[in-house]
Amino acid sequence: MEILSRLPLKSIGRCCCVSKLWASILGLPYFLDLFATRSSARPHMLFACRRDGKVLFFSAPQPQNFDVNSSSDVTANYLSHKVMTLGTQKLEWRRTKCCIPHYSYVKGICINGVLYYRSVRAYTHDSVIVCFDARSEEFSFIEVETTFKVPLICGQYINYNGKFGLLLSQGCDYADEASSSFELVVIGDSENQEWSTRKYVLPPTWKNMVKEKLGFVGFIGTHTIVLTHPSSYIIYYNIEKNTIVKVSIQGLDGFKCFEVLTFVDYVEDLRA
């Protein structure tokens, strides 16, 4: 079990086909917990390539060393994908009750079971952030002050160490070679509306490493901003050490015509 728990998910699937004994061992609750623990210690980047109703998933190791400015290559691996149906009995869409009528937008993020998304009130058109708790199915709202309207509309929604945050570069949800700084807006306490802002000036090496428009992906931990150029490379910017790591992604060249979505901290789980 110790040896098998260190294998990637695809190899585990092959091992299940060796014999009924192996399949029964790999399905034991102890092994499932052991595999999940080991996977959590080695998170991956997840790439979803979408086109014409089809989605292909790839993964690549997530670098752990951000001490110095550097460039490196990683190879993306194809993942077998599944369709999961939620519920055990009658499956149907049902309505939920909301105390305040509002118009929702596509942009949103789920953090610890709470879905945050941009919205405006139906009658006053005031900007708000809606918080929908998936467990209790209750709505709450975060009022947006005038100072934070630009980050709300233009910023990239991120999970900042379990808190709702927004990232932007010079008023945009992307960065390019002309960018000189990033702004981070974080809501530390949504109930008390505690907003905080920080600005990070990029090092001179930024212009040497970036030649195209990059999209924000999110944060790794509390110090590393992740940006990506679809089907090309990833930038890791450590805001504490002011260093940049550029990682080229090999294996996605054939998907330039696809819409490529990138996610951080992907952990393989045999229960999924």
C-alpha positions as CSV (number, residue, x, y, z in Angstrom):
1,M,0.0,0.0,0.0
2,E,2.9,2.4,0.8
3,I,4.3,1.9,-2.7
4,L,0.9,2.1,-4.5
5,S,-0.1,5.3,-2.6
6,R,2.8,7.1,-4.3
7,L,1.7,6.3,-7.8
8,P,-0.3,8.8,-10.0
9,L,-4.1,8.3,-10.5
10,K,-3.7,6.9,-14.0
11,S,-1.3,4.2,-12.7
12,I,-3.7,3.3,-9.9
13,G,-6.5,2.7,-12.5
14,R,-4.2,0.3,-14.3
15,C,-3.3,-1.5,-11.1
16,C,-7.0,-2.2,-10.4
17,C,-7.1,-4.3,-13.6
18,V,-4.3,-6.6,-12.4
19,S,-6.5,-8.9,-10.3
20,K,-9.6,-8.9,-8.1
21,L,-7.2,-8.9,-5.1
22,W,-5.4,-5.8,-6.2
23,A,-8.8,-4.1,-7.0
24,S,-10.1,-4.9,-3.5
25,I,-7.0,-3.6,-1.8
26,L,-7.1,-0.3,-3.8
27,G,-10.7,0.2,-2.8
28,L,-10.1,-0.1,1.0
29,P,-11.0,3.0,3.0
30,Y,-7.5,3.0,4.5
31,F,-5.9,3.1,1.1
32,L,-8.3,5.8,-0.1
33,D,-7.4,8.0,2.8
34,L,-3.6,7.3,2.4
35,F,-3.7,8.2,-1.3
36,A,-5.6,11.4,-0.6
37,T,-3.1,12.4,2.1
38,R,-0.1,11.8,-0.3
39,S,-1.9,13.6,-3.2
40,S,-2.4,16.7,-1.0
41,A,1.3,16.9,-0.4
42,R,2.0,17.0,-4.2
43,P,-0.7,19.3,-5.8
44,H,-0.9,19.7,-9.6
45,M,-1.9,22.3,-12.1
46,L,-5.1,21.3,-13.9
47,F,-5.8,22.4,-17.5
48,A,-9.2,22.1,-19.0
49,C,-9.2,22.5,-22.9
50,R,-12.7,23.2,-24.1
51,R,-14.1,23.4,-27.7
52,D,-17.3,22.4,-29.5
53,G,-18.9,20.9,-26.4
54,K,-15.8,18.7,-25.6
55,V,-13.5,19.1,-22.6
56,L,-10.1,17.5,-22.3
57,F,-8.3,17.5,-19.0
58,F,-4.5,17.6,-18.5
59,S,-2.4,17.9,-15.3
60,A,1.2,18.9,-14.6
61,P,3.3,19.0,-11.4
62,Q,3.0,22.3,-9.5
63,P,6.5,23.7,-8.7
64,Q,7.2,24.1,-5.1
65,N,10.5,26.2,-5.2
66,F,10.0,29.9,-5.8
67,D,13.3,31.2,-4.3
68,V,14.9,32.6,-7.4
69,N,14.0,34.0,-10.8
70,S,14.1,31.1,-13.2
71,S,12.6,29.3,-16.2
72,S,11.8,25.6,-16.6
73,D,9.7,23.1,-18.5
74,V,7.0,20.6,-17.4
75,T,5.0,18.1,-19.4
76,A,1.2,17.9,-19.2
77,N,-0.4,14.5,-18.8
78,Y,-3.8,13.5,-20.1
79,L,-6.4,12.6,-17.4
80,S,-9.3,10.2,-17.9
81,H,-12.5,12.3,-17.2
82,K,-15.8,11.3,-15.6
83,V,-19.4,12.6,-15.6
84,M,-20.8,12.8,-12.0
85,T,-24.5,13.0,-11.4
86,L,-25.4,14.5,-8.0
87,G,-28.2,13.1,-5.9
88,T,-29.6,9.6,-5.4
89,Q,-33.2,9.9,-6.3
90,K,-35.2,12.2,-8.5
91,L,-32.8,14.7,-10.2
92,E,-34.3,18.1,-11.1
93,W,-33.6,21.8,-11.0
94,R,-35.3,23.5,-8.1
95,R,-35.6,27.1,-7.0
96,T,-34.0,28.7,-4.0
97,K,-35.3,31.6,-2.0
98,C,-33.4,34.9,-2.1
99,C,-34.3,37.9,0.0
100,I,-33.0,40.5,-2.4
101,P,-33.8,40.4,-6.2
102,H,-30.5,40.8,-8.2
103,Y,-29.0,40.2,-11.6
104,S,-26.0,37.8,-11.6
105,Y,-23.0,37.7,-13.8
106,V,-20.8,34.8,-15.0
107,K,-17.7,35.8,-13.0
108,G,-17.6,34.0,-9.7
109,I,-15.6,31.6,-7.4
110,C,-16.4,29.0,-4.8
111,I,-14.4,29.1,-1.5
112,N,-15.0,26.7,1.3
113,G,-18.5,25.8,0.1
114,V,-19.5,29.5,-0.5
115,L,-20.1,30.8,-4.0
116,Y,-19.1,34.4,-4.5
117,Y,-20.2,36.2,-7.7
118,R,-20.7,39.8,-9.0
119,S,-24.2,41.2,-9.1
120,V,-26.3,44.3,-9.1
121,R,-29.5,44.9,-7.2
122,A,-32.6,44.7,-9.4
123,Y,-34.1,48.0,-8.5
124,T,-31.3,50.3,-7.4
125,H,-28.5,48.8,-9.6
126,D,-26.0,49.1,-6.8
127,S,-23.0,46.8,-7.2
128,V,-22.9,43.9,-4.7
129,I,-21.1,40.6,-4.2
130,V,-23.5,37.7,-3.6
131,C,-22.5,34.9,-1.2
132,F,-24.4,31.7,-1.7
133,D,-23.7,29.0,0.9
134,A,-24.1,25.7,-0.8
135,R,-24.7,23.8,2.5
136,S,-27.5,25.9,3.9
137,E,-28.6,27.3,0.5
138,E,-28.8,30.8,2.0
139,F,-27.8,34.0,0.4
140,S,-25.9,37.0,1.9
141,F,-24.5,40.1,0.3
142,I,-21.3,42.2,0.5
143,E,-21.9,45.8,-0.2
144,V,-19.3,47.3,-2.5
145,E,-17.8,50.7,-1.7
146,T,-17.2,53.2,-4.5
147,T,-13.4,52.6,-4.1
148,F,-13.7,48.9,-4.9
149,K,-16.0,49.1,-7.9
150,V,-13.1,48.9,-10.4
151,P,-11.6,45.7,-8.8
152,L,-15.1,44.2,-8.6
153,I,-15.8,44.7,-12.3
154,C,-12.4,44.3,-13.7
155,G,-10.5,42.2,-11.2
156,Q,-9.9,38.4,-11.2
157,Y,-11.7,36.6,-8.4
158,I,-9.3,34.5,-6.3
159,N,-9.1,32.3,-3.2
160,Y,-6.6,34.1,-1.0
161,N,-5.9,31.6,1.8
162,G,-9.6,30.9,2.3
163,K,-10.7,34.5,1.9
164,F,-12.4,36.2,-1.1
165,G,-10.0,38.4,-3.0
166,L,-9.6,40.2,-6.3
167,L,-6.4,40.6,-8.4
168,L,-5.8,43.2,-11.1
169,S,-3.0,44.9,-13.0
170,Q,-3.4,48.6,-13.8
171,G,-7.2,48.3,-13.8
172,C,-7.3,45.0,-15.9
173,D,-7.9,41.3,-15.1
174,Y,-4.8,40.4,-17.1
175,A,-1.1,41.4,-17.1
176,D,1.4,41.9,-20.0
177,E,4.9,43.2,-20.5
178,A,3.9,46.7,-19.9
179,S,2.6,45.9,-16.4
180,S,4.5,47.4,-13.5
181,S,2.5,46.4,-10.5
182,F,-0.3,44.2,-9.2
183,E,-3.1,45.2,-6.8
184,L,-4.6,42.7,-4.3
185,V,-8.0,43.4,-2.7
186,V,-9.1,41.1,0.1
187,I,-12.2,40.9,2.2
188,G,-11.0,39.6,5.5
189,D,-14.4,39.5,7.3
190,S,-17.4,39.5,5.0
191,E,-19.8,40.1,7.9
192,N,-18.1,43.3,9.1
193,Q,-17.1,44.3,5.5
194,E,-13.4,44.5,6.3
195,W,-11.6,45.4,3.0
196,S,-7.9,45.6,2.6
197,T,-5.7,46.5,-0.4
198,R,-2.1,45.9,-1.2
199,K,0.1,46.9,-4.1
200,Y,3.1,44.9,-5.3
201,V,5.7,46.5,-7.7
202,L,7.1,44.0,-10.2
203,P,10.8,43.3,-10.5
204,P,12.8,44.4,-13.6
205,T,13.0,40.8,-14.7
206,W,9.3,40.8,-15.5
207,K,9.8,42.5,-18.9
208,N,12.4,39.9,-19.9
209,M,10.1,37.0,-19.2
210,V,6.7,38.2,-20.4
211,K,6.0,39.0,-24.0
212,E,2.2,38.2,-24.2
213,K,-1.0,38.9,-22.4
214,L,-1.3,36.8,-19.3
215,G,-4.5,35.9,-17.3
216,F,-4.6,35.6,-13.5
217,V,-5.2,32.1,-12.2
218,G,-5.0,32.7,-8.4
219,F,-2.8,32.2,-5.4
220,I,-0.6,29.4,-4.2
221,G,-0.5,29.8,-0.4
222,T,-0.3,33.5,0.6
223,H,2.8,34.6,-1.3
224,T,2.6,33.3,-4.9
225,I,0.5,34.8,-7.7
226,V,-0.1,32.4,-10.6
227,L,-0.6,33.7,-14.2
228,T,-0.9,31.8,-17.4
229,H,-0.6,32.1,-21.1
230,P,-3.0,29.6,-22.7
231,S,-1.2,26.5,-24.1
232,S,2.2,28.1,-23.6
233,Y,3.6,28.8,-20.1
234,I,2.9,29.7,-16.5
235,I,4.3,32.6,-14.4
236,Y,4.8,32.2,-10.6
237,Y,5.3,35.6,-8.9
238,N,6.3,35.5,-5.3
239,I,5.2,38.7,-3.7
240,E,7.2,38.2,-0.5
241,K,10.6,37.6,-2.2
242,N,9.8,39.6,-5.4
243,T,10.9,36.7,-7.6
244,I,9.5,35.3,-10.8
245,V,9.5,31.7,-12.0
246,K,8.5,30.9,-15.6
247,V,7.4,27.4,-16.4
248,S,6.8,26.3,-20.0
249,I,4.1,23.7,-20.5
250,Q,4.9,21.0,-23.0
251,G,2.1,18.9,-24.5
252,L,-0.6,21.6,-25.0
253,D,0.7,22.9,-28.3
254,G,-2.1,21.1,-30.3
255,F,-4.8,22.8,-28.3
256,K,-4.2,26.5,-29.3
257,C,-7.7,26.6,-30.9
258,F,-9.3,25.5,-27.6
259,E,-10.3,27.6,-24.7
260,V,-7.8,26.6,-22.0
261,L,-8.8,27.1,-18.3
262,T,-6.1,26.7,-15.6
263,F,-6.6,25.7,-12.0
264,V,-4.1,25.6,-9.1
265,D,-3.8,23.1,-6.2
266,Y,-5.5,20.2,-8.1
267,V,-5.3,17.1,-5.9
268,E,-6.1,13.6,-7.2
269,D,-8.7,11.6,-5.3
270,L,-9.8,8.1,-5.9
271,R,-13.2,8.8,-4.5
272,A,-14.0,11.3,-7.3
